[in-house]
Amino acid sequence: MMSRRDFKQTTISERLLRVQRRFPATIAALTTVLFLTLLNLPGALAQTNQKLGAAHQVSTPDGSPAFDPHNVSGVWEHEGIGGTIASGPVAPMTPWGQAKFDAAKPGFGPRRVPPTEDNDPVLICDPQGFPRAMTLENPEPMEFIQIRGRILQFMEWNHNWRTIWIDGRDLPKDLEPTWYGYSVGKWEGDTLVVKTAGLDDRTWLDPLGHPHSDALRVEEHYRRVNRDTMEFTMKVDDPKAYTMPWMLVKMKVLKLNPKYEIQEAICAPSDEKNFNRDITIPADTFGKAK
């Protein structure tokens, strides 16, 4: 005859056996639920991002489409073609800056020299660098790609890009100079303020030959006034080259082009050499600009 103790032990054993039998099925069920959850996660995140974006969208008084003033993503084109220094006049130069300027021999503007004497660094396919890439001498568009913690700015000309960190960090100290420097940004109201340092002094500020040193600091302001329009300004401060800060770009307008895809536009030294030989030099029939 089974004792009460044996009965309890049997009952516990049976329960444990039932749990063991059910465990694989439970795991399988949980695995299925987890898989379906992960499968739908991108859609759920996209919907969440859409809701967050919609929460920041604003409409303009003139009834133009709603937009997020804190999102600069998209392909942008400079309104109008050409232009070098948008504000003028240039700040007075220091003796160091004047010497660098005098040594520059541009193929453009009032100090223009014949193509055979032009020493603009871009003619040997050196990068335009920053801030020259944004002084609007080229009509090529650019693209902003805004993701968590940073904005990637991709220039069509020469297929170059820069990172603008918007995660709250400050500009590092003792930066090694690079073509496009180191940039950090933050939102002040609806204006994106970007500060850049650590710039290579081999580049010119513009095709007129205005120089800069490795002490250059640049401050950009971007303000999206409606879905399709963004205002842009740029101030430079280089105490080694200029006696005071000045506006390299006082005000320019960027226009959104949602149908355009950034193309490859590479400056290849061989192409540049052939272009100068076959086009630039033969076409230079006017000599030095007066």
C-alpha positions in Angstrom: 0.0 0.0 0.0 1.3 3.5 -1.0 2.0 5.7 2.0 1.1 9.4 2.0 4.8 10.2 1.7 5.2 8.0 -1.4 2.1 9.6 -2.8 3.5 13.1 -2.3 6.8 12.0 -3.9 5.0 10.5 -6.9 3.0 13.5 -7.3 6.0 15.8 -7.2 7.8 13.5 -9.6 4.9 13.5 -12.0 4.7 17.3 -11.8 8.5 17.6 -12.6 8.0 15.2 -15.5 5.1 17.3 -16.9 7.2 20.4 -16.6 10.1 18.7 -18.4 7.8 17.6 -21.1 6.3 21.1 -21.4 9.7 22.9 -21.3 10.7 22.3 -24.9 7.3 23.4 -26.1 7.5 26.5 -24.0 10.9 27.4 -25.3 9.7 26.8 -28.8 6.7 29.1 -28.2 8.9 31.8 -26.7 11.4 31.5 -29.5 8.6 32.0 -32.1 7.3 35.1 -30.2 10.8 36.5 -30.0 11.4 35.9 -33.7 8.1 37.6 -34.7 8.9 40.5 -32.4 12.4 41.0 -34.0 10.9 40.6 -37.4 8.5 43.5 -36.8 11.0 45.6 -34.9 12.3 47.7 -37.9 8.7 48.6 -38.8 7.9 49.4 -35.2 11.0 51.6 -34.9 10.2 53.3 -38.2 6.7 54.1 -37.0 8.1 55.4 -33.7 10.6 57.6 -35.6 7.8 58.8 -37.8 5.7 59.7 -34.8 8.7 61.5 -33.2 9.4 63.3 -36.4 5.7 64.3 -36.8 5.8 65.7 -33.3 8.5 68.1 -34.4 7.0 69.1 -37.7 5.7 72.6 -38.1 3.6 74.3 -40.8 4.4 77.7 -42.2 2.0 80.6 -42.3 2.0 80.6 -46.1 0.6 77.1 -46.1 3.7 75.3 -47.5 4.2 71.6 -46.5 5.0 70.7 -42.9 8.7 70.0 -42.1 11.0 69.3 -39.1 13.2 72.4 -38.6 15.7 70.2 -36.6 16.2 67.8 -39.5 18.5 68.9 -42.4 18.5 65.6 -44.3 18.3 65.7 -48.1 20.1 66.8 -51.2 20.6 70.6 -51.3 21.6 72.9 -54.2 23.0 76.4 -54.0 20.5 78.9 -55.3 22.3 80.6 -58.1 25.6 79.5 -59.6 29.1 80.7 -58.8 30.1 83.3 -56.3 33.1 83.3 -54.1 33.0 85.7 -51.1 29.4 86.5 -50.4 29.8 89.3 -48.0 33.0 91.3 -48.5 35.0 93.2 -47.7 37.7 90.8 -46.5 39.1 91.6 -43.1 42.5 93.3 -43.1 45.3 90.7 -43.2 48.2 90.3 -40.8 51.8 90.5 -42.3 51.8 86.7 -42.3 48.4 86.6 -44.1 49.4 89.2 -46.6 52.6 87.4 -47.5 50.6 84.2 -48.1 48.1 86.1 -50.2 50.8 87.7 -52.3 52.3 84.3 -53.0 49.0 82.9 -54.3 48.5 83.2 -58.1 44.8 82.5 -58.8 43.4 81.9 -62.3 40.3 83.8 -61.3 39.3 87.4 -60.3 41.2 90.7 -60.4 44.6 89.0 -59.7 44.1 86.4 -62.4 47.2 85.0 -64.1 47.5 82.8 -67.2 46.8 79.1 -66.6 50.5 78.2 -66.9 51.2 80.4 -63.8 48.1 79.5 -61.7 49.1 77.8 -58.5 45.7 77.1 -57.1 46.0 73.8 -55.1 42.9 72.4 -56.7 44.5 72.4 -60.1 46.7 69.5 -59.0 43.6 67.8 -57.6 44.3 68.7 -53.9 41.0 68.6 -52.0 39.2 71.9 -51.9 39.0 71.3 -48.2 36.9 73.2 -45.7 35.6 75.9 -45.7 36.3 76.4 -49.4 34.0 73.5 -50.3 31.1 75.7 -49.0 32.1 79.0 -50.5 29.8 78.2 -53.4 32.2 78.5 -56.3 30.9 75.2 -57.7 27.3 74.6 -58.7 27.5 70.9 -57.5 24.9 69.9 -54.9 25.6 68.3 -51.5 23.7 66.0 -49.2 23.0 66.0 -45.5 22.4 62.6 -43.9 21.2 63.1 -40.3 21.5 60.1 -38.0 21.7 59.7 -34.2 24.5 61.8 -32.8 25.9 63.1 -36.1 25.2 64.6 -39.5 27.1 63.4 -42.5 27.7 66.1 -45.2 28.5 64.6 -48.6 29.8 66.9 -51.4 29.3 65.8 -54.9 32.5 67.5 -56.2 35.5 65.2 -55.6 33.2 62.8 -53.7 34.2 64.2 -50.3 32.4 64.1 -47.0 32.7 65.4 -43.4 31.1 64.5 -40.1 29.3 67.0 -37.9 29.0 65.6 -34.4 25.7 66.6 -32.6 26.0 64.4 -29.6 27.0 67.2 -27.2 30.7 66.9 -27.4 33.1 69.9 -27.5 35.8 70.5 -30.0 38.9 68.5 -29.0 42.1 70.3 -28.2 45.4 69.8 -30.0 43.8 68.6 -33.3 46.0 67.3 -36.1 45.2 69.4 -39.2 43.1 67.7 -41.8 41.5 68.8 -45.1 38.0 69.1 -43.6 38.8 69.6 -39.9 36.8 68.4 -37.0 33.2 69.7 -36.6 30.7 69.8 -33.8 27.2 71.2 -33.9 24.2 72.0 -31.7 20.7 73.4 -32.1 20.1 77.0 -30.9 16.4 77.3 -31.3 15.8 76.3 -34.9 19.3 77.1 -36.0 22.1 74.5 -36.4 25.3 76.1 -35.2 28.4 74.2 -36.4 32.0 75.0 -35.2 35.0 73.6 -37.0 38.8 73.6 -36.1 41.9 71.6 -37.0 42.1 72.7 -40.7 45.0 72.1 -43.1 46.5 75.5 -44.1 47.5 74.2 -47.6 43.9 75.1 -48.8 42.7 78.5 -49.9 39.5 80.0 -48.5 38.3 80.7 -52.0 39.5 80.8 -55.7 40.8 84.3 -55.2 43.7 83.0 -53.1 42.7 84.2 -49.6 44.8 82.2 -47.2 44.3 80.7 -43.8 46.4 79.2 -41.1 46.0 76.1 -38.9 44.6 78.5 -36.2 41.4 79.0 -38.3 38.0 78.5 -36.6 34.9 78.4 -38.7 31.3 78.9 -37.5 28.4 77.9 -39.8 24.7 78.6 -39.2 21.9 76.6 -41.0 18.3 77.5 -40.6 15.5 75.7 -42.4 12.9 78.3 -43.1 10.5 75.9 -44.8 10.6 72.4 -46.3 12.4 73.3 -49.4 14.6 76.3 -48.3 17.5 76.6 -45.9 19.6 79.7 -45.1 23.3 79.4 -44.6 26.0 81.7 -43.2 29.7 81.2 -42.4 32.1 83.2 -40.2 35.8 82.7 -40.1 38.2 83.7 -37.3 41.9 83.3 -38.0 44.1 85.6 -35.8 47.2 84.5 -37.5 46.0 85.5 -41.0 43.4 88.3 -40.3 43.1 91.1 -37.8 39.4 90.3 -37.0 36.7 87.7 -37.7 34.7 88.2 -40.9 31.9 86.7 -42.9 33.1 84.4 -45.6 29.5 83.7 -46.5 27.0 86.4 -45.3 23.8 84.7 -46.5 23.2 82.1 -49.1 20.1 80.1 -49.8 20.1 76.3 -50.2 17.2 74.6 -52.0 16.0 71.0 -51.4 16.0 68.8 -54.5 14.4 65.5 -53.4 14.6 64.0 -56.9 18.3 64.3 -57.3 20.9 61.6 -56.5 24.5 62.6 -55.7 26.7 61.7 -58.7 30.4 60.8 -58.8 32.5 63.8 -59.7 36.2 63.0 -59.1 39.1 65.2 -59.8 41.6 62.8 -61.4 45.1 64.3 -62.0 45.3 62.8 -65.5 41.9 64.3 -66.4 42.9 67.7 -65.0 46.1 67.7 -67.0 44.4 66.8 -70.2 41.7 69.4 -69.6 44.2 72.1 -69.0 46.2 71.1 -72.1 43.2 70.8 -74.5 40.8 73.4 -73.1 42.0 75.8 -70.5 45.3 76.9 -72.0 44.1 77.2 -75.6 41.0 79.1 -74.5 43.0 81.7 -72.5 43.2 84.4 -75.2 42.8 87.4 -72.9 45.9 87.1 -70.8 46.0 88.5 -67.4 42.8 90.2 -66.2 43.0 94.0 -66.0 
